[in-house]
Amino acid sequence: MAASGAARTQLRVGRLVKAHGLKGALKLELYTDDPDGRFVPGAVFTLQVPESSPWHGKTVTVREFRWMNSHPVVFLDGVEDRDAAESIVRAILWIDQDETAGAEDDAWYDHQLVGLEVVRDGDVIGRVVRVDHLPAQDLLIVKLSGDPDREVLVPFVAAIVPEVDVAAGRVVVTPPAGLFEELPGDDADEPRPAEGPAEDAATED
């Protein structure tokens, strides 16, 4: 989520994925390594919802957080029944920077990532131009140095982006083959002309 200034910078910590039970509980998809520390009673979150949602422009306050059958579940003030819970499903929860600064070593804000050089095997191959937040994972959108008209979608996971150094202005990538370039060998896969007796038979005709 892009920020308009330092005071408005926010960190995404979860998404409400499903109503649970009849008393307003909601199952969570977590984007934080410290859910028990984030979702304490009284914690306030900004909601990312469509403008058509009755929750647009509002915040929510945690009433209770618990684990049910290994699934994280949250109760929110003002969400007292299943109908209210259904109305807020798919909302993404954000928290202000000043409430989270320094709390997680592997969490960055979009404005910190955009503009970083992308380094592969010691060479700068492009630059991060934006961050896309998808339900399954985040993506770094990289504009390639040698082909500025092309953008590559890089999954923002440790296996592919093992190092983020904001101070040095770079991210290090170890992408799988084919992510940044077309794999060679397409021509080699084409069938070759027949050899031997079959070729002789063709010349006899």
C-alpha positions as CSV (number, residue, x, y, z in Angstrom):
1,M,0.0,0.0,0.0
2,A,1.6,3.2,-1.1
3,A,2.0,5.9,1.5
4,S,1.5,9.6,1.0
5,G,4.0,10.5,3.7
6,A,5.8,9.1,6.7
7,A,2.9,9.7,9.1
8,R,0.6,7.8,6.8
9,T,2.9,4.8,6.1
10,Q,1.2,1.6,7.0
11,L,2.1,-2.1,7.2
12,R,-0.2,-4.9,6.1
13,V,-0.7,-7.4,8.8
14,G,-3.6,-9.6,7.8
15,R,-6.7,-10.3,5.7
16,L,-10.2,-11.4,6.8
17,V,-10.9,-14.5,4.8
18,K,-14.1,-16.1,6.2
19,A,-16.8,-15.7,8.8
20,H,-16.6,-18.2,11.6
21,G,-19.5,-19.3,13.7
22,L,-22.5,-17.1,14.6
23,K,-20.9,-14.5,17.0
24,G,-19.0,-12.4,14.5
25,A,-15.7,-14.2,14.5
26,L,-13.5,-14.0,11.4
27,K,-10.7,-16.3,10.2
28,L,-7.5,-14.5,9.4
29,E,-4.8,-14.9,6.7
30,L,-1.7,-13.6,8.5
31,Y,0.9,-11.3,7.0
32,T,2.9,-11.0,10.2
33,D,5.3,-13.1,12.1
34,D,3.9,-12.0,15.5
35,P,0.1,-12.4,15.3
36,D,-0.3,-12.7,19.1
37,G,1.5,-9.4,19.5
38,R,-0.4,-7.6,16.7
39,F,-3.9,-8.7,17.4
40,V,-4.1,-7.7,21.1
41,P,-7.4,-6.4,22.5
42,G,-7.6,-2.7,21.6
43,A,-5.4,-2.9,18.6
44,V,-6.8,-0.6,15.8
45,F,-6.5,-1.4,12.1
46,T,-7.2,0.5,9.0
47,L,-9.4,-1.3,6.5
48,Q,-8.6,-1.8,2.8
49,V,-12.0,-2.5,1.1
50,P,-13.8,-1.4,-2.1
51,E,-15.3,2.1,-2.0
52,S,-18.7,0.4,-2.3
53,S,-18.2,-1.4,1.0
54,P,-20.0,0.0,4.1
55,W,-16.7,-0.4,5.8
56,H,-14.8,2.0,3.5
57,G,-12.9,4.7,5.3
58,K,-13.4,3.0,8.7
59,T,-11.1,1.4,11.2
60,V,-11.7,-1.7,13.4
61,T,-10.6,-2.5,16.9
62,V,-9.7,-6.0,18.1
63,R,-11.9,-7.4,20.9
64,E,-10.4,-10.8,21.1
65,F,-7.9,-13.0,19.2
66,R,-7.6,-16.7,19.6
67,W,-6.5,-19.9,17.8
68,M,-9.2,-22.4,16.8
69,N,-8.0,-25.7,15.5
70,S,-4.7,-24.1,14.6
71,H,-6.5,-21.3,12.6
72,P,-6.2,-17.7,13.8
73,V,-9.6,-16.1,14.5
74,V,-10.3,-12.5,15.5
75,F,-13.4,-10.8,17.1
76,L,-13.8,-7.1,16.3
77,D,-15.8,-4.4,18.1
78,G,-19.0,-3.7,16.2
79,V,-19.0,-7.1,14.5
80,E,-21.5,-9.0,16.7
81,D,-23.0,-11.7,14.4
82,R,-22.3,-13.7,11.2
83,D,-24.1,-11.2,8.9
84,A,-21.8,-8.4,10.1
85,A,-18.8,-10.7,9.7
86,E,-19.8,-11.6,6.2
87,S,-20.0,-7.9,5.3
88,I,-16.3,-7.3,6.1
89,V,-14.8,-10.5,4.6
90,R,-11.9,-10.0,2.2
91,A,-10.9,-6.7,4.0
92,I,-7.1,-6.3,4.4
93,L,-5.9,-4.9,7.7
94,W,-3.2,-2.3,7.9
95,I,-1.5,-0.7,11.0
96,D,0.3,2.7,11.2
97,Q,4.1,2.8,11.0
98,D,4.6,4.4,14.4
99,E,2.9,1.5,16.0
100,T,5.1,-1.1,14.4
101,A,8.4,0.6,13.6
102,G,11.3,-1.8,14.2
103,A,9.0,-4.7,15.3
104,E,9.8,-7.0,12.4
105,D,13.1,-7.4,10.7
106,D,11.7,-8.8,7.5
107,A,8.9,-6.3,6.9
108,W,9.2,-3.4,4.6
109,Y,6.9,-0.6,3.3
110,D,6.2,-0.2,-0.3
111,H,8.0,3.2,-0.5
112,Q,11.1,1.5,0.9
113,L,11.2,-1.1,-1.9
114,V,10.2,1.0,-4.9
115,G,13.4,2.3,-6.6
116,L,15.8,-0.3,-5.3
117,E,18.2,-1.8,-7.7
118,V,17.8,-5.5,-8.5
119,V,21.0,-7.4,-8.3
120,R,21.6,-10.9,-9.7
121,D,25.0,-12.7,-9.5
122,G,26.6,-9.3,-8.7
123,D,25.1,-7.4,-11.7
124,V,22.4,-4.9,-11.6
125,I,19.6,-6.1,-13.9
126,G,16.8,-3.8,-13.2
127,R,14.9,-1.7,-10.7
128,V,11.8,-2.2,-8.5
129,V,9.0,0.0,-9.9
130,R,6.1,-1.1,-7.7
131,V,4.8,-3.7,-5.3
132,D,1.6,-5.7,-6.0
133,H,-0.2,-7.2,-3.0
134,L,-2.0,-10.4,-4.0
135,P,-3.9,-12.8,-1.7
136,A,-1.3,-15.6,-2.1
137,Q,1.9,-13.5,-2.0
138,D,3.4,-10.1,-2.7
139,L,5.1,-9.4,-6.1
140,L,8.0,-7.1,-6.8
141,I,7.5,-5.5,-10.3
142,V,10.9,-5.1,-11.8
143,K,11.7,-3.0,-14.9
144,L,14.7,-4.5,-16.7
145,S,17.8,-2.4,-17.4
146,G,18.4,-3.9,-20.8
147,D,14.7,-3.8,-21.8
148,P,12.9,-0.9,-20.2
149,D,9.6,-1.8,-21.9
150,R,9.5,-5.1,-20.1
151,E,8.4,-5.7,-16.5
152,V,9.0,-8.9,-14.6
153,L,6.8,-10.1,-11.8
154,V,9.1,-11.5,-9.0
155,P,7.5,-13.4,-6.1
156,F,8.6,-11.6,-2.9
157,V,9.6,-14.8,-1.1
158,A,12.9,-15.6,0.6
159,A,13.8,-18.3,-1.9
160,I,13.8,-15.8,-4.7
161,V,14.6,-12.5,-2.9
162,P,17.0,-13.6,-0.1
163,E,18.3,-10.1,0.6
164,V,16.8,-6.7,1.0
165,D,19.2,-3.9,1.8
166,V,17.3,-0.6,1.9
167,A,20.4,1.3,3.1
168,A,22.4,0.1,0.2
169,G,19.5,0.6,-2.2
170,R,19.3,-2.9,-3.5
171,V,17.6,-6.2,-3.4
172,V,19.4,-9.5,-4.3
173,V,17.5,-12.0,-6.4
174,T,18.2,-15.7,-7.1
175,P,15.4,-16.4,-9.6
176,P,14.6,-19.8,-11.1
177,A,15.6,-20.3,-14.7
178,G,13.2,-18.6,-17.1
179,L,12.0,-15.9,-14.8
180,F,14.1,-13.1,-16.3
181,E,14.9,-14.6,-19.7
182,E,13.5,-17.1,-22.2
183,L,14.9,-20.6,-21.8
184,P,17.1,-21.7,-24.7
185,G,16.4,-24.9,-26.5
186,D,13.2,-24.2,-28.3
187,D,14.9,-24.9,-31.7
188,A,16.4,-28.0,-30.4
189,D,13.0,-29.4,-29.6
190,E,11.9,-29.2,-33.3
191,P,11.9,-32.6,-35.1
192,R,14.9,-33.3,-37.2
193,P,14.8,-34.6,-40.8
194,A,14.8,-38.3,-41.0
195,E,18.1,-40.1,-41.6
196,G,19.2,-43.4,-43.0
197,P,16.8,-45.7,-44.9
198,A,13.9,-43.4,-44.7
199,E,15.9,-40.5,-46.3
200,D,17.1,-42.9,-49.1
201,A,13.6,-44.0,-49.8
202,A,12.5,-40.4,-50.3
203,T,15.3,-39.7,-52.8
204,E,14.4,-42.8,-54.8
205,D,11.0,-41.3,-55.6
